[in-house]
Amino acid sequence: MASLEGRSAVITGAAGGLGRAIATALDRQGARLLLVDIDADGLADIASLLEAEALVADVADASGRASIAERCGGGGPDILINNAGIEKASEYARLGQDEVRHALEVNLLGAMLLTHALLPGMRERGGGHVIHMASMAAVKLVPFNAVYNTAKAGLAAFSMSLSKELAGTGVHSTVICPSAVTGVGMWARASGQLSPNRLVDSSVVEPGTVASAVLHAIDRRPVRILVGSPLVRAGTLLSALSPRVDRWTDRLSGIHAVYRERIRTDGGRRL
């Protein structure tokens, strides 16, 4: 792809493993980065490594979003990557109402409202790109993760709708939907405690593969990218078309058993 030299990029959730991979990939292309996270120590580490600007801010909080917008200035960034997210496997009825609200504020509303704050500057400048990090679970829903599914499906719908609205303005919107990402985030937290499942385990992707999808999005500006094996992508799209196929792929993958185990591994966490 073409160099990003001189182009500015904001990455939320930059202290996590996937955020670090995305930040590193953009840094290698010469982008000028503003890294955002609530994890001050992790953020300081990656910012120091990349010699990038850092801001401790919570995208779920209005003051946090305001501080990001203020740091970006009136014109906004060239690229906004809404990557911040939280997740917990649970029976829905066992979640506290505050957990449901907080998860939606981080995973969906925070991204939408940060985009709302920065989009006018992009529109006025006549250029920019908003990239939303969703999940394959936005298309192929998994059990015992209703809030996460809802947030990511909403994020995908928001991005794709926004893409139509922005046609011809020079500003673009892309949603990226990876399958489980190995070594980082929820899969790193839980995978070592789960029973082996060859189909599920073989469906995971590397953080670098997702980071490459981000670079592809910036270069080609597609509306949506599914990141996973051809089998996983095909199964995901077919499941979205037919409830019968969806039930069949659930049985084939044993996903119910996997997420019932994940309820146990996530039992001590809160959203």
C-alpha positions as YAML, in Angstrom:
chain: A
units: angstrom
residues:
- id: 1
  name: MET
  ca: [0.00, 0.00, 0.00]
- id: 2
  name: ALA
  ca: [0.96, 3.64, -0.31]
- id: 3
  name: SER
  ca: [2.85, 5.25, 2.56]
- id: 4
  name: LEU
  ca: [0.86, 6.89, 5.35]
- id: 5
  name: GLU
  ca: [3.65, 9.40, 5.91]
- id: 6
  name: GLY
  ca: [2.25, 12.56, 7.44]
- id: 7
  name: ARG
  ca: [-1.29, 11.21, 7.83]
- id: 8
  name: SER
  ca: [-2.77, 11.32, 11.33]
- id: 9
  name: ALA
  ca: [-4.55, 8.38, 12.93]
- id: 10
  name: VAL
  ca: [-6.42, 7.96, 16.20]
- id: 11
  name: ILE
  ca: [-6.57, 4.41, 17.57]
- id: 12
  name: THR
  ca: [-8.77, 3.66, 20.58]
- id: 13
  name: GLY
  ca: [-8.10, 0.59, 22.70]
- id: 14
  name: ALA
  ca: [-4.47, 0.96, 21.66]
- id: 15
  name: ALA
  ca: [-2.95, -0.63, 24.77]
- id: 16
  name: GLY
  ca: [-4.49, -4.06, 24.12]
- id: 17
  name: GLY
  ca: [-2.88, -6.71, 21.98]
- id: 18
  name: LEU
  ca: [-4.93, -6.06, 18.86]
- id: 19
  name: GLY
  ca: [-4.64, -2.29, 19.31]
- id: 20
  name: ARG
  ca: [-0.88, -2.64, 19.64]
- id: 21
  name: ALA
  ca: [-0.71, -4.68, 16.44]
- id: 22
  name: ILE
  ca: [-2.75, -2.10, 14.53]
- id: 23
  name: ALA
  ca: [-0.70, 0.79, 15.94]
- id: 24
  name: THR
  ca: [2.55, -0.95, 15.02]
- id: 25
  name: ALA
  ca: [1.35, -1.60, 11.46]
- id: 26
  name: LEU
  ca: [0.34, 2.03, 10.93]
- id: 27
  name: ASP
  ca: [3.55, 3.29, 12.52]
- id: 28
  name: ARG
  ca: [5.59, 1.23, 10.05]
- id: 29
  name: GLN
  ca: [3.74, 3.00, 7.23]
- id: 30
  name: GLY
  ca: [4.69, 6.39, 8.65]
- id: 31
  name: ALA
  ca: [1.37, 7.45, 10.19]
- id: 32
  name: ARG
  ca: [1.34, 10.06, 12.95]
- id: 33
  name: LEU
  ca: [-0.46, 8.33, 15.81]
- id: 34
  name: LEU
  ca: [-2.61, 9.36, 18.74]
- id: 35
  name: LEU
  ca: [-3.04, 6.26, 20.89]
- id: 36
  name: VAL
  ca: [-6.00, 6.19, 23.30]
- id: 37
  name: ASP
  ca: [-6.83, 3.77, 26.12]
- id: 38
  name: ILE
  ca: [-7.91, 3.67, 29.76]
- id: 39
  name: ASP
  ca: [-4.94, 1.42, 30.62]
- id: 40
  name: ALA
  ca: [-2.35, 4.07, 31.45]
- id: 41
  name: ASP
  ca: [0.57, 1.66, 31.95]
- id: 42
  name: GLY
  ca: [-0.08, -0.36, 28.81]
- id: 43
  name: LEU
  ca: [-0.63, 2.80, 26.82]
- id: 44
  name: ALA
  ca: [2.62, 4.33, 28.03]
- id: 45
  name: ASP
  ca: [4.45, 1.16, 27.01]
- id: 46
  name: ILE
  ca: [3.26, 1.07, 23.40]
- id: 47
  name: ALA
  ca: [3.47, 4.85, 23.02]
- id: 48
  name: SER
  ca: [7.09, 4.78, 24.19]
- id: 49
  name: LEU
  ca: [7.90, 1.88, 21.88]
- id: 50
  name: LEU
  ca: [6.47, 3.67, 18.84]
- id: 51
  name: GLU
  ca: [7.39, 7.21, 19.99]
- id: 52
  name: ALA
  ca: [3.72, 8.10, 19.55]
- id: 53
  name: GLU
  ca: [1.42, 10.53, 21.27]
- id: 54
  name: ALA
  ca: [-0.76, 8.98, 23.99]
- id: 55
  name: LEU
  ca: [-3.96, 10.01, 25.74]
- id: 56
  name: VAL
  ca: [-5.57, 8.22, 28.67]
- id: 57
  name: ALA
  ca: [-9.29, 8.56, 27.95]
- id: 58
  name: ASP
  ca: [-12.47, 6.50, 28.17]
- id: 59
  name: VAL
  ca: [-14.53, 6.41, 24.97]
- id: 60
  name: ALA
  ca: [-17.59, 5.52, 27.06]
- id: 61
  name: ASP
  ca: [-17.37, 8.86, 28.87]
- id: 62
  name: ALA
  ca: [-18.35, 12.20, 27.35]
- id: 63
  name: SER
  ca: [-15.36, 13.96, 28.87]
- id: 64
  name: GLY
  ca: [-13.05, 11.28, 27.48]
- id: 65
  name: ARG
  ca: [-14.42, 11.73, 23.97]
- id: 66
  name: ALA
  ca: [-14.17, 15.51, 24.35]
- id: 67
  name: SER
  ca: [-10.50, 15.22, 25.30]
- id: 68
  name: ILE
  ca: [-9.82, 13.10, 22.20]
- id: 69
  name: ALA
  ca: [-11.57, 15.63, 19.97]
- id: 70
  name: GLU
  ca: [-9.70, 18.49, 21.61]
- id: 71
  name: ARG
  ca: [-6.36, 16.77, 21.08]
- id: 72
  name: CYS
  ca: [-7.21, 16.22, 17.39]
- id: 73
  name: GLY
  ca: [-8.03, 19.87, 16.75]
- id: 74
  name: GLY
  ca: [-10.73, 21.25, 14.51]
- id: 75
  name: GLY
  ca: [-9.84, 19.31, 11.39]
- id: 76
  name: GLY
  ca: [-9.95, 15.92, 13.06]
- id: 77
  name: PRO
  ca: [-7.66, 13.01, 12.16]
- id: 78
  name: ASP
  ca: [-7.19, 11.56, 8.70]
- id: 79
  name: ILE
  ca: [-8.03, 8.11, 10.11]
- id: 80
  name: LEU
  ca: [-10.10, 7.11, 13.13]
- id: 81
  name: ILE
  ca: [-9.94, 3.48, 14.23]
- id: 82
  name: ASN
  ca: [-12.66, 2.60, 16.73]
- id: 83
  name: ASN
  ca: [-11.01, -0.42, 18.32]
- id: 84
  name: ALA
  ca: [-11.85, -0.12, 22.03]
- id: 85
  name: GLY
  ca: [-14.04, -2.94, 23.30]
- id: 86
  name: ILE
  ca: [-14.92, -5.19, 26.24]
- id: 87
  name: GLU
  ca: [-16.45, -8.68, 26.34]
- id: 88
  name: LYS
  ca: [-17.65, -11.31, 28.80]
- id: 89
  name: ALA
  ca: [-19.39, -14.65, 28.22]
- id: 90
  name: SER
  ca: [-22.47, -14.93, 30.41]
- id: 91
  name: GLU
  ca: [-26.09, -15.90, 30.50]
- id: 92
  name: TYR
  ca: [-27.80, -12.61, 29.69]
- id: 93
  name: ALA
  ca: [-30.16, -12.66, 32.70]
- id: 94
  name: ARG
  ca: [-27.20, -12.98, 35.07]
- id: 95
  name: LEU
  ca: [-25.60, -9.72, 33.93]
- id: 96
  name: GLY
  ca: [-26.23, -6.61, 35.98]
- id: 97
  name: GLN
  ca: [-28.06, -3.80, 34.22]
- id: 98
  name: ASP
  ca: [-25.02, -1.61, 34.79]
- id: 99
  name: GLU
  ca: [-22.88, -4.20, 32.99]
- id: 100
  name: VAL
  ca: [-25.21, -4.25, 30.00]
- id: 101
  name: ARG
  ca: [-25.21, -0.47, 29.81]
- id: 102
  name: HIS
  ca: [-21.44, -0.15, 30.19]
- id: 103
  name: ALA
  ca: [-20.70, -2.76, 27.52]
- id: 104
  name: LEU
  ca: [-22.94, -0.97, 25.04]
- id: 105
  name: GLU
  ca: [-21.37, 2.38, 25.93]
- id: 106
  name: VAL
  ca: [-17.86, 1.08, 25.26]
- id: 107
  name: ASN
  ca: [-18.49, -1.22, 22.30]
- id: 108
  name: LEU
  ca: [-21.13, 0.73, 20.40]
- id: 109
  name: LEU
  ca: [-22.17, 4.15, 21.70]
- id: 110
  name: GLY
  ca: [-18.61, 5.25, 22.43]
- id: 111
  name: ALA
  ca: [-17.56, 4.51, 18.85]
- id: 112
  name: MET
  ca: [-20.66, 6.16, 17.41]
- id: 113
  name: LEU
  ca: [-20.32, 9.30, 19.51]
- id: 114
  name: LEU
  ca: [-16.57, 9.64, 18.96]
- id: 115
  name: THR
  ca: [-17.24, 9.36, 15.24]
- id: 116
  name: HIS
  ca: [-19.96, 12.00, 15.65]
- id: 117
  name: ALA
  ca: [-17.43, 14.33, 17.29]
- id: 118
  name: LEU
  ca: [-14.69, 13.89, 14.67]
- id: 119
  name: LEU
  ca: [-16.69, 13.44, 11.48]
- id: 120
  name: PRO
  ca: [-17.52, 17.14, 10.89]
- id: 121
  name: GLY
  ca: [-13.83, 17.99, 10.62]
- id: 122
  name: MET
  ca: [-13.32, 15.21, 8.08]
- id: 123
  name: ARG
  ca: [-16.36, 16.36, 6.11]
- id: 124
  name: GLU
  ca: [-15.18, 19.97, 6.09]
- id: 125
  name: ARG
  ca: [-11.73, 18.88, 4.94]
- id: 126
  name: GLY
  ca: [-13.23, 16.62, 2.27]
- id: 127
  name: GLY
  ca: [-11.27, 13.55, 3.33]
- id: 128
  name: GLY
  ca: [-10.96, 10.96, 6.05]
- id: 129
  name: HIS
  ca: [-11.61, 7.36, 6.95]
- id: 130
  name: VAL
  ca: [-13.40, 5.82, 9.93]
- id: 131
  name: ILE
  ca: [-12.62, 2.15, 10.59]
- id: 132
  name: HIS
  ca: [-14.73, 0.22, 13.06]
- id: 133
  name: MET
  ca: [-13.35, -2.97, 14.60]
- id: 134
  name: ALA
  ca: [-16.36, -5.24, 14.97]
- id: 135
  name: SER
  ca: [-16.32, -9.04, 14.99]
- id: 136
  name: MET
  ca: [-17.47, -12.04, 13.01]
- id: 137
  name: ALA
  ca: [-20.03, -12.24, 15.84]
- id: 138
  name: ALA
  ca: [-21.68, -9.22, 14.23]
- id: 139
  name: VAL
  ca: [-22.78, -11.55, 11.42]
- id: 140
  name: LYS
  ca: [-22.65, -15.07, 12.91]
- id: 141
  name: LEU
  ca: [-24.08, -14.68, 16.40]
- id: 142
  name: VAL
  ca: [-22.71, -16.85, 19.22]
- id: 143
  name: PRO
  ca: [-24.56, -18.01, 22.35]
- id: 144
  name: PHE
  ca: [-24.05, -16.57, 25.83]
- id: 145
  name: ASN
  ca: [-22.70, -13.29, 24.48]
- id: 146
  name: ALA
  ca: [-25.88, -11.37, 23.68]
- id: 147
  name: VAL
  ca: [-24.60, -7.91, 24.62]
- id: 148
  name: TYR
  ca: [-21.35, -8.27, 22.66]
- id: 149
  name: ASN
  ca: [-23.22, -9.66, 19.63]
- id: 150
  name: THR
  ca: [-25.69, -6.79, 19.76]
- id: 151
  name: ALA
  ca: [-23.00, -4.13, 20.07]
- id: 152
  name: LYS
  ca: [-20.89, -5.51, 17.24]
- id: 153
  name: ALA
  ca: [-23.88, -6.06, 14.96]
- id: 154
  name: GLY
  ca: [-24.94, -2.49, 15.70]
- id: 155
  name: LEU
  ca: [-21.43, -1.23, 14.97]
- id: 156
  name: ALA
  ca: [-21.41, -3.05, 11.63]
- id: 157
  name: ALA
  ca: [-24.83, -1.64, 10.73]
- id: 158
  name: PHE
  ca: [-23.73, 1.86, 11.75]
- id: 159
  name: SER
  ca: [-20.57, 1.70, 9.66]
- id: 160
  name: MET
  ca: [-22.27, 0.31, 6.56]
- id: 161
  name: SER
  ca: [-25.12, 2.82, 6.79]
- id: 162
  name: LEU
  ca: [-22.62, 5.66, 7.30]
- id: 163
  name: SER
  ca: [-20.67, 4.47, 4.27]
- id: 164
  name: LYS
  ca: [-23.74, 5.01, 2.08]
- id: 165
  name: GLU
  ca: [-24.39, 8.42, 3.60]
- id: 166
  name: LEU
  ca: [-20.81, 9.54, 3.01]
- id: 167
  name: ALA
  ca: [-20.63, 8.46, -0.65]
- id: 168
  name: GLY
  ca: [-19.05, 11.21, -2.73]
- id: 169
  name: THR
  ca: [-17.82, 13.26, 0.24]
- id: 170
  name: GLY
  ca: [-14.24, 11.97, 0.29]
- id: 171
  name: VAL
  ca: [-14.84, 10.42, 3.72]
- id: 172
  name: HIS
  ca: [-15.14, 6.65, 4.02]
- id: 173
  name: SER
  ca: [-16.38, 4.15, 6.58]
- id: 174
  name: THR
  ca: [-15.24, 0.52, 6.83]
- id: 175
  name: VAL
  ca: [-16.16, -2.19, 9.31]
- id: 176
  name: ILE
  ca: [-13.73, -5.05, 9.93]
- id: 177
  name: CYS
  ca: [-15.13, -8.31, 11.32]
- id: 178
  name: PRO
  ca: [-12.44, -10.78, 12.43]
- id: 179
  name: SER
  ca: [-13.01, -14.23, 13.85]
- id: 180
  name: ALA
  ca: [-11.43, -14.89, 17.27]
- id: 181
  name: VAL
  ca: [-7.94, -13.37, 17.44]
- id: 182
  name: THR
  ca: [-5.27, -15.61, 18.93]
- id: 183
  name: GLY
  ca: [-2.98, -14.42, 21.70]
- id: 184
  name: VAL
  ca: [-4.89, -11.27, 22.61]
- id: 185
  name: GLY
  ca: [-8.12, -10.17, 24.25]
- id: 186
  name: MET
  ca: [-10.90, -12.56, 25.10]
- id: 187
  name: TRP
  ca: [-9.39, -15.55, 23.30]
- id: 188
  name: ALA
  ca: [-6.06, -15.23, 25.07]
- id: 189
  name: ARG
  ca: [-7.88, -14.91, 28.37]
- id: 190
  name: ALA
  ca: [-9.97, -18.03, 27.91]
- id: 191
  name: SER
  ca: [-8.52, -20.37, 25.29]
- id: 192
  name: GLY
  ca: [-6.01, -22.09, 27.58]
- id: 193
  name: GLN
  ca: [-8.82, -23.08, 29.95]
- id: 194
  name: LEU
  ca: [-11.18, -24.54, 27.34]
- id: 195
  name: SER
  ca: [-11.57, -28.10, 26.13]
- id: 196
  name: PRO
  ca: [-9.99, -28.70, 22.71]
- id: 197
  name: ASN
  ca: [-12.27, -27.95, 19.77]
- id: 198
  name: ARG
  ca: [-10.51, -28.47, 16.48]
- id: 199
  name: LEU
  ca: [-12.96, -26.52, 14.33]
- id: 200
  name: VAL
  ca: [-13.12, -23.50, 16.64]
- id: 201
  name: ASP
  ca: [-9.39, -23.52, 17.36]
- id: 202
  name: SER
  ca: [-8.59, -23.64, 13.63]
- id: 203
  name: SER
  ca: [-10.78, -20.63, 12.96]
- id: 204
  name: VAL
  ca: [-8.70, -18.12, 14.93]
- id: 205
  name: VAL
  ca: [-6.60, -15.46, 13.18]
- id: 206
  name: GLU
  ca: [-3.35, -13.75, 14.13]
- id: 207
  name: PRO
  ca: [-3.30, -10.10, 15.31]
- id: 208
  name: GLY
  ca: [-1.04, -9.28, 12.38]
- id: 209
  name: THR
  ca: [-3.64, -10.60, 9.95]
- id: 210
  name: VAL
  ca: [-6.20, -8.19, 11.39]
- id: 211
  name: ALA
  ca: [-3.68, -5.34, 11.27]
- id: 212
  name: SER
  ca: [-3.07, -6.15, 7.60]
- id: 213
  name: ALA
  ca: [-6.84, -5.93, 7.03]
- id: 214
  name: VAL
  ca: [-6.75, -2.43, 8.52]
- id: 215
  name: LEU
  ca: [-4.02, -1.41, 6.07]
- id: 216
  name: HIS
  ca: [-6.03, -2.95, 3.24]
- id: 217
  name: ALA
  ca: [-9.08, -0.98, 4.37]
- id: 218
  name: ILE
  ca: [-7.13, 2.28, 4.33]
- id: 219
  name: ASP
  ca: [-5.72, 1.50, 0.91]
- id: 220
  name: ARG
  ca: [-8.84, 0.15, -0.83]
- id: 221
  name: ARG
  ca: [-11.69, 1.61, 1.26]
- id: 222
  name: PRO
  ca: [-14.08, -1.37, 1.16]
- id: 223
  name: VAL
  ca: [-17.36, -1.19, 3.06]
- id: 224
  name: ARG
  ca: [-16.79, -4.42, 5.02]
- id: 225
  name: ILE
  ca: [-13.98, -6.92, 5.53]
- id: 226
  name: LEU
  ca: [-14.47, -10.37, 7.05]
- id: 227
  name: VAL
  ca: [-11.16, -11.67, 8.45]
- id: 228
  name: GLY
  ca: [-10.99, -15.45, 8.75]
- id: 229
  name: SER
  ca: [-10.44, -18.62, 6.77]
- id: 230
  name: PRO
  ca: [-12.50, -19.15, 3.59]
- id: 231
  name: LEU
  ca: [-14.51, -21.83, 5.44]
- id: 232
  name: VAL
  ca: [-15.29, -19.49, 8.35]
- id: 233
  name: ARG
  ca: [-16.24, -16.62, 6.05]
- id: 234
  name: ALA
  ca: [-18.51, -18.85, 3.96]
- id: 235
  name: GLY
  ca: [-20.16, -20.35, 7.04]
- id: 236
  name: THR
  ca: [-20.67, -16.90, 8.52]
- id: 237
  name: LEU
  ca: [-22.36, -15.50, 5.44]
- id: 238
  name: LEU
  ca: [-24.55, -18.56, 4.94]
- id: 239
  name: SER
  ca: [-25.58, -18.54, 8.60]
- id: 240
  name: ALA
  ca: [-26.72, -14.95, 8.25]
- id: 241
  name: LEU
  ca: [-28.99, -15.92, 5.36]
- id: 242
  name: SER
  ca: [-30.73, -18.93, 6.89]
- id: 243
  name: PRO
  ca: [-31.69, -19.85, 10.48]
- id: 244
  name: ARG
  ca: [-31.52, -23.50, 9.45]
- id: 245
  name: VAL
  ca: [-27.91, -23.13, 8.28]
- id: 246
  name: ASP
  ca: [-27.16, -21.12, 11.41]
- id: 247
  name: ARG
  ca: [-28.37, -23.98, 13.63]
- id: 248
  name: TRP
  ca: [-26.42, -26.49, 11.53]
- id: 249
  name: THR
  ca: [-23.15, -24.56, 11.81]
- id: 250
  name: ASP
  ca: [-23.72, -24.20, 15.56]
- id: 251
  name: ARG
  ca: [-24.03, -27.97, 15.90]
- id: 252
  name: LEU
  ca: [-21.05, -28.60, 13.63]
- id: 253
  name: SER
  ca: [-18.76, -26.26, 15.54]
- id: 254
  name: GLY
  ca: [-19.92, -27.19, 19.04]
- id: 255
  name: ILE
  ca: [-20.04, -23.49, 19.82]
- id: 256
  name: HIS
  ca: [-22.62, -23.88, 22.60]
- id: 257
  name: ALA
  ca: [-20.25, -26.10, 24.58]
- id: 258
  name: VAL
  ca: [-17.38, -23.69, 24.01]
- id: 259
  name: TYR
  ca: [-19.30, -20.70, 25.34]
- id: 260
  name: ARG
  ca: [-20.77, -22.62, 28.26]
- id: 261
  name: GLU
  ca: [-17.16, -23.24, 29.29]
- id: 262
  name: ARG
  ca: [-16.36, -19.59, 28.70]
- id: 263
  name: ILE
  ca: [-19.04, -18.64, 31.20]
- id: 264
  name: ARG
  ca: [-16.93, -20.45, 33.79]
- id: 265
  name: THR
  ca: [-13.66, -18.83, 32.69]
- id: 266
  name: ASP
  ca: [-15.25, -15.36, 32.74]
- id: 267
  name: GLY
  ca: [-17.15, -15.90, 35.99]
- id: 268
  name: GLY
  ca: [-15.05, -13.53, 38.07]
- id: 269
  name: ARG
  ca: [-15.11, -10.65, 35.57]
- id: 270
  name: ARG
  ca: [-17.48, -7.73, 35.17]
- id: 271
  name: LEU
  ca: [-18.35, -5.84, 32.05]
...
